[in-house]
Amino acid sequence: MICYAKLNLAVNLSLLQQQVGRMLHNQLWTPHLNTAHYQGDWNILPLRTPGGSIDKPFPELMGGDSFANTPIMTMLPEIAVTLNNLACEKLSARLLNLKAGAIIKEHKDADLAFEKGEARLHIPIFTNNRVEFYVEDERVTMKEGECWYMNANLPHRVANYGETDRIHLVIDCVVNNWLKTVFEQAEQKTRPEVKDRAMQLQIINALRLQQNDTATTLANQLERELES
């Protein structure tokens, strides 16, 4: 299972910063819906939404609509270029502004993981060295212009202890062969899935209970594979 990965995907950071910078005081920014998950100000600017509607920017409100660009995308042409350079199906896309002093509490986004067929990519447009992003209690430092995958199905949290806002372009992508190749070439942090490990331990214990040479040999083999 991939916990996080730094992808080898280039963006035009200078143009992205110029265009996003012009949008910082736009009235179309709205507070993130999940107010129980954060403290301070965490705002969203919807770029791709169900049906292309600005009024329902969150994927969980999708219903039966397919995703489409919102009118805001026309004001951010370099983001449109960035999305077009991703040779996979794009679901939602948005700018997320975690204001200075704000925190996102630890939470999980169910089934949102590469192994489940959907990858959430983060591209920091503006950040600072006092932003702390943790995945399973391990800090992941993302620099401006880099592209990162985060397994949102794992516990994660963020705090902006800096004096400037942290703005990420966040894109939810459907995993296809092109994206698999990109991930194969990426720097990754991986670990076995907990569910798989627990199931393997149950199988090993059941084999040992049989108390015969064949079952014991197989149990030993599975145990070695698990430890490796």
BADOLO-910700 format. One record per atom (N, C-alpha, C): residue in three letters; x, y, z. Coordinates in steps of 0.05 Angstrom, whole numbers, padded with zeros to 5 digits, always signed. Atoms other than C-alpha are relative to their C-alpha. Example, Ala and Ser with C-alpha at 12.3 -4.5 7.8 and 13.67 -1.06 7.14 Angstrom:
# residues 2
Ala+00018-00024+00000Ala+00246-00090+00156Ala+00018+00024+00000Ser-00016-00024-00001Ser+00273-00021+00143Ser-00015+00022+00014
This chain:
# residues 228
Met+00017-00024+00000Met+00000+00000+00000Met+00018+00025+00000Ile-00015-00025+00002Ile+00026+00069-00019Ile-00011+00020+00021Cys+00009-00020-00020Cys+00023+00118+00040Cys+00001+00028-00011Tyr-00003-00025+00014Tyr+00049+00177+00001Tyr+00022-00003-00021Ala-00019+00001+00021Ala+00090+00191-00061Ala+00005+00027-00012Lys-00007-00025+00014Lys+00127+00248-00094Lys+00002-00007-00030Leu+00002+00006+00028Leu+00110+00246-00168Leu+00018+00018-00017Asn-00017-00015+00018Asn+00156+00267-00224Asn-00016+00014-00021Leu+00017-00015+00018Leu+00107+00316-00255Leu+00006+00030+00003Ala-00008-00028-00001Ala+00128+00387-00272Ala-00023+00018-00005Val+00020-00020+00004Val+00085+00449-00268Val+00014+00027-00004Asn-00011-00027+00003Asn+00096+00523-00286Asn-00008+00015+00025Leu+00007-00012-00026Leu+00098+00548-00215Leu-00003+00030-00002Ser+00001-00029+00001Ser+00111+00621-00233Ser-00027+00009-00011Leu+00026-00007+00011Leu+00048+00625-00276Leu-00023-00007+00019Leu+00020+00008-00020Leu+00007+00586-00225Leu-00002+00020+00023Gln+00000-00019-00022Gln+00028+00634-00170Gln-00012+00027-00009Gln+00010-00025+00009Gln+00013+00695-00212Gln-00031-00001-00002Gln+00029+00002+00004Gln-00057+00671-00231Gln-00015-00004+00026Val+00014+00005-00025Val-00076+00644-00163Val+00002+00025+00018Gly-00003-00025-00016Gly-00048+00707-00130Gly-00021+00021-00006Arg+00020-00020+00008Arg-00098+00749-00169Arg-00028-00008+00011Met+00026+00010-00010Met-00154+00706-00140Met-00003+00000+00030Leu+00000+00004-00029Leu-00136+00711-00067Leu-00023+00014+00014His+00022-00015-00013His-00190+00763-00050His-00026-00003-00015Asn+00025+00005+00015Asn-00243+00736-00097Asn-00022-00010+00019Gln+00022+00007-00018Gln-00311+00729-00064Gln-00011-00028-00005Leu+00009+00027+00006Leu-00320+00660-00095Leu+00012-00021+00019Trp-00010+00018-00020Trp-00278+00628-00040Trp-00022-00004+00021Thr+00020+00006-00020Thr-00323+00592+00010Thr+00013-00017+00022Pro-00010+00018-00021Pro-00310+00558+00077Pro-00004-00029-00007His+00002+00029+00004His-00297+00483+00073His-00024-00010+00016Leu+00025+00010-00011Leu-00360+00444+00088Leu+00003-00014+00027Asn-00003+00017-00024Asn-00332+00397+00141Asn+00011+00016+00024Thr-00009-00018-00021Thr-00328+00448+00197Thr+00010-00015+00025Ala-00009+00015-00024Ala-00319+00393+00250Ala+00029-00010-00003His-00026+00011+00005His-00253+00374+00217His+00022+00020+00003Tyr-00021-00020+00000Tyr-00216+00440+00225Tyr-00006+00023+00019Gln+00002-00025-00016Gln-00203+00502+00267Gln+00013+00022-00015Gly-00011-00022+00016Gly-00190+00570+00238Gly-00014+00002-00026Asp+00012-00004+00027Asp-00202+00587+00165Asp+00012-00019-00020Trp-00008+00019+00021Trp-00199+00534+00111Trp-00020+00003-00022Asn+00018-00008+00021Asn-00229+00558+00046Asn+00005-00015-00026Ile-00001+00015+00025Ile-00244+00526-00022Ile-00008+00017-00023Leu+00008-00012+00025Leu-00246+00552-00093Leu-00004-00022-00020Pro+00006+00024+00016Pro-00281+00500-00136Pro+00007+00004-00030Leu-00008-00002+00028Leu-00251+00487-00205Leu-00012-00022-00017Arg+00015+00022+00013Arg-00282+00419-00224Arg-00018-00011+00021Thr+00020+00009-00020Thr-00346+00397-00190Thr-00021-00017-00014Pro+00022+00015+00012Pro-00406+00352-00201Pro-00017+00019-00017Gly+00016-00016+00018Gly-00440+00382-00262Gly+00012+00027-00006Gly-00012-00026+00005Gly-00392+00441-00262Gly-00012+00023+00016Ser+00014-00020-00016Ser-00433+00477-00209Ser+00018+00011+00022Ile-00015-00013-00022Ile-00400+00527-00162Ile-00015-00005+00026Asp+00016+00002-00024Asp-00457+00515-00113Asp+00003-00027+00015Lys-00005+00026-00013Lys-00438+00442-00098Lys+00028-00009-00006Pro-00028+00005+00007Pro-00362+00440-00097Pro+00012-00026+00011Phe-00012+00022-00014Phe-00353+00378-00055Phe-00007-00027-00012Pro+00005+00025+00013Pro-00346+00308-00084Pro-00021-00017+00014Glu+00019+00016-00015Glu-00389+00277-00029Glu-00029+00008-00007Leu+00027-00009+00008Leu-00448+00318-00057Leu-00005-00006-00029Met+00001+00004+00029Met-00438+00290-00126Met-00027-00010-00010Gly+00025+00011+00010Gly-00502+00250-00133Gly+00006-00015-00026Gly-00004+00014+00025Gly-00509+00225-00205Gly+00014+00016-00021Asp-00012-00017+00020Asp-00474+00283-00239Asp+00029-00008-00006Ser-00028+00003+00006Ser-00409+00276-00276Ser+00015+00026+00005Phe-00015-00024-00006Phe-00352+00324-00263Phe+00005+00017-00024Ala-00006-00019+00021Ala-00340+00386-00305Ala+00013+00025+00011Asn-00013-00024-00009Asn-00300+00450-00302Asn-00021+00021+00008Thr+00018-00023-00007Thr-00333+00509-00266Thr+00009+00024-00016Pro-00008-00025+00014Pro-00332+00579-00296Pro+00025+00012+00011Ile-00024-00011-00012Ile-00275+00596-00248Ile+00025-00009-00015Met-00023+00010+00014Met-00228+00553-00289Met+00009+00018-00022Thr-00008-00018+00022Thr-00229+00604-00345Thr+00017+00023+00010Met-00017-00021-00012Met-00196+00654-00296Met+00027-00011+00008Leu-00025+00013-00008Leu-00140+00604-00282Leu+00010-00018-00022Pro-00007+00017+00024Pro-00116+00580-00351Pro+00023-00019+00005Glu-00023+00018-00005Glu-00050+00551-00324Glu-00008-00024+00016Ile+00010+00024-00014Ile-00089+00505-00278Ile-00013-00018-00020Ala+00012+00016+00021Ala-00129+00482-00338Ala+00022-00015-00016Val-00023+00013+00014Val-00062+00467-00373Val+00011-00023+00017Thr-00011+00020-00018Thr-00037+00430-00312Thr-00018-00025+00001Leu+00018+00023+00000Leu-00099+00386-00310Leu+00000-00015-00027Asn-00001+00013+00027Asn-00096+00373-00385Asn+00025-00017-00003Asn-00025+00015+00002Asn-00025+00348-00376Asn-00001-00026+00015Leu+00004+00026-00014Leu-00051+00292-00331Leu-00016-00018-00018Ala+00013+00018+00020Ala-00067+00236-00380Ala-00017-00021+00013Cys+00019+00018-00013Cys-00122+00206-00337Cys-00025+00016+00005Glu+00026-00013-00006Glu-00194+00221-00319Glu+00003+00016+00026Lys+00000-00017-00024Lys-00200+00280-00271Lys-00028+00001+00011Leu+00025-00003-00013Leu-00256+00281-00221Leu-00001+00029+00011Ser+00002-00027-00010Ser-00258+00341-00174Ser+00028+00013+00000Ala-00024-00016-00002Ala-00206+00396-00173Ala-00007+00026+00015Arg+00006-00024-00015Arg-00202+00455-00125Arg+00025+00012+00012Leu-00021-00013-00016Leu-00157+00505-00092Leu-00009+00000+00029Leu+00007+00000-00029Leu-00155+00497-00016Leu+00020+00018+00014Asn-00017-00019-00014Asn-00129+00554+00026Asn-00003-00004+00030Leu-00001+00003-00029Leu-00109+00536+00097Leu+00014+00025+00011Lys-00010-00026-00009Lys-00101+00604+00128Lys+00020-00003+00023Ala-00020+00000-00022Ala-00044+00622+00175Ala-00014-00005+00027Gly+00010+00007-00027Gly-00057+00592+00244Gly-00022-00021+00000Ala+00022+00020+00001Ala-00110+00543+00220Ala+00011-00029+00001Ile-00008+00028-00001Ile-00108+00468+00231Ile-00023-00017-00011Ile+00019+00021+00009Ile-00142+00408+00199Ile+00004-00024+00019Lys-00003+00022-00019Lys-00156+00355+00251Lys+00004-00027-00014Glu-00004+00026+00011Glu-00137+00283+00241Glu-00026-00013-00009His+00024+00013+00011His-00187+00247+00197His+00009-00019-00022Lys-00005+00018+00023Lys-00193+00195+00141Lys-00022+00005-00020Asp+00020-00002+00021Asp-00229+00199+00074Asp-00003-00028-00011Ala+00005+00028+00005Ala-00259+00130+00064Ala+00004-00007-00029Asp-00004+00012+00027Asp-00235+00090+00003Asp+00013+00018-00020Leu-00013-00018+00018Leu-00197+00148-00026Leu+00030-00006+00000Ala-00028+00010+00001Ala-00132+00113-00044Ala+00006-00011-00028Phe-00009+00010+00025Phe-00091+00092-00104Phe-00009-00029-00005Glu+00008+00029+00002Glu-00106+00018-00090Glu-00030-00003-00004Lys+00029+00000+00003Lys-00180+00035-00090Lys-00009+00011-00027Gly+00006-00010+00027Gly-00175+00065-00160Gly-00002+00030-00002Glu+00002-00029+00001Glu-00174+00139-00141Glu+00024+00012+00015Ala-00024-00012-00012Ala-00113+00182-00127Ala-00004+00030+00004Arg+00002-00029-00006Arg-00114+00251-00093Arg+00028+00012-00002Leu-00026-00013+00004Leu-00057+00295-00117Leu-00001+00028+00012His-00004-00027-00012His-00031+00357-00081His+00022+00014-00014Ile-00021-00018+00011Ile+00007+00413-00116Ile+00000+00025+00017Pro-00002-00025-00016Pro+00029+00467-00066Pro+00005+00024-00019Ile-00004-00025+00015Ile+00021+00536-00099Ile+00015+00020+00017Phe-00012-00017-00020Phe+00038+00576-00037Phe+00002-00017+00026Thr-00002+00014-00025Thr+00065+00546+00027Thr+00023+00013+00016Asn-00022-00011-00016Asn+00116+00559+00083Asn+00011-00024+00016Asn-00014+00023-00014Asn+00165+00517+00124Asn-00012-00006+00027Arg+00013+00007-00025Arg+00119+00518+00184Arg-00027-00013-00004Val+00023+00017+00006Val+00064+00479+00150Val+00008-00028+00008Glu-00005+00027-00008Glu+00061+00410+00182Glu-00022-00018-00009Phe+00019+00019+00012Phe+00027+00355+00142Phe+00009-00028+00009Tyr-00007+00026-00011Tyr+00025+00287+00176Tyr-00018-00022-00012Val+00014+00024+00009Val+00005+00220+00146Val+00008-00023+00020Glu-00006+00020-00020Glu+00000+00167+00201Glu+00023+00008+00018Asp-00020-00010-00019Asp+00042+00210+00248Asp+00028+00004-00013Glu-00026-00006+00013Glu+00098+00218+00196Glu-00003+00025-00016Arg+00002-00026+00014Arg+00111+00288+00172Arg+00010-00002-00028Val-00007-00001+00029Val+00112+00299+00097Val+00003+00029-00008Thr-00006-00028+00007Thr+00144+00363+00073Thr-00003+00003-00030Met+00006-00005+00029Met+00116+00388+00006Met+00008+00028-00007Lys-00009-00027+00008Lys+00150+00446-00029Lys-00017+00010-00023Glu+00015-00013+00021Glu+00118+00495-00077Glu+00008-00011-00027Gly-00005+00010+00027Gly+00111+00467-00147Gly+00004-00029-00003Glu-00002+00030+00000Glu+00119+00394-00127Glu-00028-00012-00003Cys+00026+00015+00002Cys+00065+00342-00140Cys+00002-00024+00017Trp+00000+00022-00020Trp+00048+00294-00084Trp-00026-00015-00001Tyr+00024+00017-00005Tyr+00000+00236-00075Tyr-00001-00005+00030Met+00004+00007-00028Met-00029+00227-00005Met-00023-00021+00001Asn+00020+00020-00004Asn-00067+00165+00014Asn-00020+00010+00021Ala+00019-00013-00018Ala-00128+00200+00043Ala-00016-00020+00016Asn+00014+00021-00015Asn-00155+00134+00068Asn+00014-00006+00027Leu-00015+00002-00024Leu-00101+00137+00122Leu-00004+00024+00018Pro+00003-00023-00017Pro-00104+00182+00183Pro+00020+00022-00008His-00018-00022+00007His-00076+00250+00165His-00010+00026+00012Arg+00007-00025-00012Arg-00075+00320+00193Arg+00020+00022-00010Val-00016-00022+00010Val-00047+00389+00175Val-00003+00023+00020Ala+00000-00025-00015Ala-00028+00452+00214Ala+00017+00020-00014Asn-00015-00022+00011Asn-00006+00519+00187Asn+00008+00018+00022Tyr-00011-00017-00022Tyr+00037+00549+00242Tyr+00015+00024-00011Gly-00014-00022+00012Gly+00066+00599+00193Gly-00016+00026+00001Glu+00014-00026+00001Glu+00048+00672+00181Glu-00012+00006-00027Thr+00012-00003+00026Thr+00026+00662+00109Thr-00019-00023-00006Asp+00019+00021+00006Asp-00030+00622+00078Asp+00013-00023-00016Arg-00009+00024+00015Arg-00020+00552+00049Arg-00022-00006-00020Ile+00020+00005+00021Ile-00055+00542-00018Ile+00009-00023-00017His-00006+00024+00016His-00056+00474-00052His-00020-00002-00022Leu+00018+00010+00020Leu-00085+00453-00118Leu-00003-00029+00005Val+00006+00028-00007Val-00119+00387-00101Val-00017-00012-00022Ile+00013+00013+00023Ile-00140+00340-00157Ile-00005-00029+00007Asp+00006+00028-00003Asp-00176+00274-00151Asp-00001-00013-00028Cys-00004+00012+00027Cys-00156+00228-00209Cys-00009-00030+00001Val+00006+00029+00003Val-00180+00160-00233Val+00026-00014-00009Val-00024+00015+00006Val-00123+00110-00234Val-00003-00014-00027Asn-00001+00014+00025Asn-00105+00086-00304Asn+00028-00009-00005Asn-00027+00010+00005Asn-00044+00056-00338Asn+00021+00022+00000Trp-00018-00023+00000Trp-00012+00124-00349Trp+00008+00007+00029Leu-00005-00008-00028Leu-00019+00142-00275Leu+00016-00022+00015Lys-00016+00022-00013Lys+00007+00073-00254Lys+00029+00002-00008Thr-00028-00004+00008Thr+00070+00086-00295Thr+00013+00023+00015Val-00011-00023-00015Val+00079+00154-00262Val+00006-00008+00029Phe-00005+00009-00028Phe+00073+00121-00193Phe+00023-00019+00001Glu-00023+00018+00000Glu+00123+00067-00212Glu+00026+00015+00000Gln-00024-00016+00002Gln+00174+00122-00225Gln+00003+00020+00023Ala+00001-00019-00022Ala+00157+00161-00162Ala+00015-00009+00025Glu-00011+00006-00026Glu+00191+00165-00094Glu-00024-00007+00018Gln+00024+00009-00015Gln+00143+00125-00049Gln+00007-00009+00028Lys+00000+00013-00027Lys+00131+00107+00023Lys-00022-00020+00000Thr+00020+00021+00000Thr+00096+00040+00026Thr+00001-00016+00025Arg+00002+00020-00022Arg+00074-00011+00078Arg-00022-00019-00006Pro+00022+00020+00004Pro+00031-00074+00080Pro-00026+00012+00012Glu+00026-00009-00010Glu-00043-00061+00090Glu-00005-00015+00026Val+00005+00012-00026Val-00064-00074+00162Val-00020-00023-00003Lys+00020+00021+00003Lys-00125-00115+00140Lys+00013-00025-00011Asp-00013+00024+00012Asp-00082-00161+00097Asp+00019-00013+00020Arg-00018+00011-00020Arg-00031-00170+00153Arg-00016-00015+00021Ala+00016+00014-00020Ala-00085-00188+00203Ala-00011-00026-00011Met+00010+00024+00012Met-00115-00238+00155Met+00022-00021-00003Gln-00022+00019+00002Gln-00047-00270+00142Gln+00007-00012+00027Leu-00006+00011-00026Leu-00035-00277+00216Leu-00021-00021+00008Gln+00022+00019-00006Gln-00103-00312+00223Gln+00006-00027-00015Ile-00005+00024+00016Ile-00084-00360+00167Ile+00024-00016+00012Ile-00023+00013-00012Ile-00016-00374+00199Ile-00008-00015+00025Asn+00009+00013-00025Asn-00048-00389+00266Asn-00017-00025-00005Ala+00017+00023+00007Ala-00100-00435+00234Ala+00017-00023-00010Leu-00018+00021+00010Leu-00045-00473+00198Leu+00015-00014+00023Arg-00015+00011-00022Arg-00006-00483+00262Arg-00017-00018+00018Leu+00018+00016-00016Leu-00067-00510+00297Leu-00004-00028-00012Gln+00004+00026+00012Gln-00069-00567+00247Gln+00022-00020+00009Gln-00021+00016-00012Gln-00004-00593+00277Gln+00009-00023-00018Asn-00012+00020+00018Asn+00022-00630+00215Asn+00023+00014-00015Asp-00024-00011+00012Asp+00087-00621+00176Asp-00006+00019-00023Thr+00006-00016+00023Thr+00055-00594+00113Thr-00011+00027+00008Ala+00011-00025-00009Ala+00014-00541+00149Ala+00021+00017+00014Thr-00021-00015-00014Thr+00073-00521+00193Thr+00020+00012-00020Thr-00018-00011+00020Thr+00118-00513+00132Thr-00012+00024-00014Leu+00014-00022+00014Leu+00067-00469+00097Leu-00003+00024+00019Ala+00002-00022-00019Ala+00057-00428+00161Ala+00027+00014+00003Asn-00027-00012-00002Asn+00132-00417+00166Asn+00006+00017-00024Gln-00005-00015+00025Gln+00135-00395+00094Gln-00016+00027+00000Leu+00017-00025-00001Leu+00077-00345+00103Leu+00011+00020+00020Glu-00011-00017-00021Glu+00109-00319+00166Glu+00025+00015-00010Arg-00024-00013+00011Arg+00175-00305+00131Arg-00008+00021-00020Glu+00009-00020+00019Glu+00138-00269+00075Glu-00011+00024+00014Leu+00012-00022-00015Leu+00100-00228+00125Leu+00021+00018+00013Glu-00021-00014-00013Glu+00163-00208+00162Glu+00017+00016-00020Ser-00016-00014+00020Ser+00198-00188+00098Ser-00015+00024-00012
